[in-house]
Amino acid sequence: MRVVITVVSFVVFLLIVWWAYSGRQKQRFDEAANLPFADDDMQERTVEEQLAENRRNSTDIKSAGQSAARATAEQEVPHV
């Protein structure tokens, strides 16, 4: 019985090794191997995008505030 279990285990091991090194899996494994590096790049890019968006929003808020002040000043009519 031990011999049968050992032989079956060895055959399963060889099948797993054959599957892992088959050419059809190479692209998938290469992509998976590069995931940690892609995550760092994505996180840095995301932080840069957030900073750029904050700068745009800050500029938009300032220009909107100036436009509102001008509109208010134009609408005010001195009371006689």
C-alpha positions in Angstrom: 0.0 0.0 0.0 2.8 2.4 0.8 4.4 1.8 -2.5 1.2 2.6 -4.4 0.7 5.9 -2.5 4.4 6.8 -3.1 4.1 6.1 -6.8 0.8 8.0 -7.2 2.2 10.9 -5.2 5.3 11.0 -7.5 3.1 10.9 -10.6 1.0 13.8 -9.3 4.2 15.7 -8.5 5.5 15.2 -12.1 2.1 16.3 -13.5 2.2 19.5 -11.4 5.8 20.2 -12.5 4.9 19.5 -16.2 1.8 21.9 -15.9 3.8 24.6 -14.2 6.6 24.6 -16.8 4.3 24.2 -19.9 4.5 27.0 -22.4 0.8 27.8 -22.1 1.3 28.9 -18.5 4.4 31.1 -19.1 2.6 34.3 -19.9 0.3 34.0 -16.9 3.1 33.2 -14.5 5.2 36.1 -15.9 2.4 38.5 -15.3 1.9 37.2 -11.8 5.6 37.5 -11.1 5.5 41.2 -12.0 2.4 42.0 -9.9 4.4 43.3 -6.8 6.2 45.8 -9.0 3.1 46.9 -10.9 1.4 47.6 -7.5 4.2 49.9 -6.4 4.0 51.8 -9.8 0.2 52.0 -9.6 0.4 53.3 -6.0 3.0 56.0 -6.9 0.9 57.0 -10.0 -2.2 57.2 -7.9 -0.5 59.4 -5.3 0.8 61.7 -8.1 -2.7 61.8 -9.7 -4.3 62.7 -6.4 -1.7 65.5 -5.9 -2.4 66.9 -9.4 -6.1 66.7 -8.8 -5.7 68.5 -5.5 -3.8 71.3 -7.2 -6.4 71.6 -9.9 -9.2 71.7 -7.3 -7.3 74.3 -5.3 -6.9 76.5 -8.4 -10.5 76.0 -9.3 -11.7 77.0 -5.9 -9.5 80.1 -5.9 -10.8 81.2 -9.4 -14.4 80.4 -8.4 -14.0 82.5 -5.3 -12.6 85.4 -7.3 -15.4 85.1 -9.8 -18.0 85.1 -7.1 -16.4 88.2 -5.5 -16.5 90.0 -8.8 -20.1 89.0 -9.5 -21.1 90.2 -6.1 -19.3 93.5 -6.5 -21.0 94.0 -9.9 -24.4 93.2 -8.6 -24.2 95.6 -5.6 -25.9 98.9 -6.3 -25.2 101.8 -3.9 -28.3 102.8 -2.0 -29.3 106.4 -2.4 
